[in-house]
Amino acid sequence: MDDEPMWAADRVVAQTSSSAIIIPETANEFAIKGNHLTLIKGNQFDGRTKTDPHKHIHKFLGICDMFKYRDTENEAVRLKMFPLSLTGEAKT
């Protein structure tokens, strides 16, 4: 029972009014490149039982490492992009 996802039907997950990810202010100083966004959206994680979150994170980091944004730390880019890599129940 403890190995079920948080969003299983018999569990209650508290809704948050905003994102749990805090993005540094410096992250707002860059625009996401179109091809970078396309790659991230093509590798979205939906949280289904048969999907592997570790594989998703590994691919996500690999995609993020392919791009550099001038004067912006890689971590800030990852924090801004990660919510875009989620869909469905995983995004909720």
C-alpha positions as CSV (number, residue, x, y, z in Angstrom):
1,M,0.0,0.0,0.0
2,D,2.8,2.5,0.8
3,D,4.3,1.9,-2.7
4,E,1.2,3.4,-4.5
5,P,1.4,6.8,-6.0
6,M,0.3,9.8,-3.9
7,W,-2.6,10.5,-6.2
8,A,-4.1,7.0,-5.9
9,A,-7.9,7.1,-5.5
10,D,-7.8,6.2,-1.8
11,R,-5.4,8.9,-0.9
12,V,-5.9,12.6,-0.3
13,V,-3.3,15.0,-1.6
14,A,-3.5,18.6,-0.5
15,Q,-3.9,21.1,-3.3
16,T,-1.4,24.0,-3.4
17,S,-2.5,27.4,-4.6
18,S,0.8,27.9,-6.5
19,S,3.7,25.9,-7.7
20,A,5.9,24.1,-5.1
21,I,8.9,25.1,-7.2
22,I,10.5,28.4,-6.3
23,I,12.2,29.9,-9.3
24,P,15.0,32.4,-8.7
25,E,14.3,36.0,-9.9
26,T,17.3,35.7,-12.3
27,A,15.4,33.0,-14.2
28,N,13.0,35.5,-15.5
29,E,15.7,37.2,-17.5
30,F,15.8,34.6,-20.3
31,A,13.4,33.3,-22.9
32,I,13.0,29.6,-23.5
33,K,14.2,28.5,-26.9
34,G,11.5,27.0,-29.1
35,N,13.4,23.8,-29.9
36,H,14.2,23.4,-26.2
37,L,10.5,23.7,-25.4
38,T,9.6,21.2,-28.1
39,L,12.1,18.6,-26.7
40,I,10.8,19.1,-23.1
41,K,7.1,18.8,-24.2
42,G,8.0,15.6,-26.2
43,N,9.3,14.0,-23.0
44,Q,6.4,14.7,-20.7
45,F,5.8,12.5,-17.6
46,D,2.2,11.7,-16.8
47,G,2.6,9.7,-13.6
48,R,0.9,6.5,-14.8
49,T,1.9,3.3,-13.0
50,K,3.9,1.9,-15.9
51,T,6.0,5.1,-16.4
52,D,9.4,5.5,-14.7
53,P,9.9,8.8,-13.0
54,H,13.7,8.2,-12.7
55,K,13.9,7.7,-16.5
56,H,12.0,10.9,-17.0
57,I,14.3,12.9,-14.8
58,H,17.4,11.4,-16.5
59,K,16.0,12.4,-19.9
60,F,14.9,15.8,-18.7
61,L,18.4,16.6,-17.3
62,G,20.0,15.4,-20.6
63,I,17.8,17.7,-22.6
64,C,18.4,20.7,-20.3
65,D,22.2,20.1,-20.5
66,M,22.0,20.4,-24.3
67,F,21.2,24.2,-24.0
68,K,23.0,27.1,-22.4
69,Y,21.4,30.4,-21.6
70,R,23.7,33.4,-21.2
71,D,24.0,34.7,-17.7
72,T,21.5,32.1,-16.3
73,E,22.5,29.2,-14.1
74,N,21.6,25.7,-15.4
75,E,19.6,25.1,-12.1
76,A,17.4,28.1,-12.8
77,V,16.7,26.9,-16.3
78,R,15.8,23.4,-15.0
79,L,13.5,24.9,-12.3
80,K,11.6,26.9,-14.9
81,M,11.4,24.1,-17.4
82,F,10.5,21.2,-15.1
83,P,6.8,22.0,-14.6
84,L,6.5,22.0,-18.4
85,S,7.8,18.4,-18.5
86,L,4.8,17.2,-16.5
87,T,1.3,16.4,-17.7
88,G,-1.9,14.8,-16.4
89,E,-1.9,13.4,-12.9
90,A,1.8,14.2,-12.5
91,K,1.2,17.9,-13.1
92,T,-1.6,17.9,-10.6
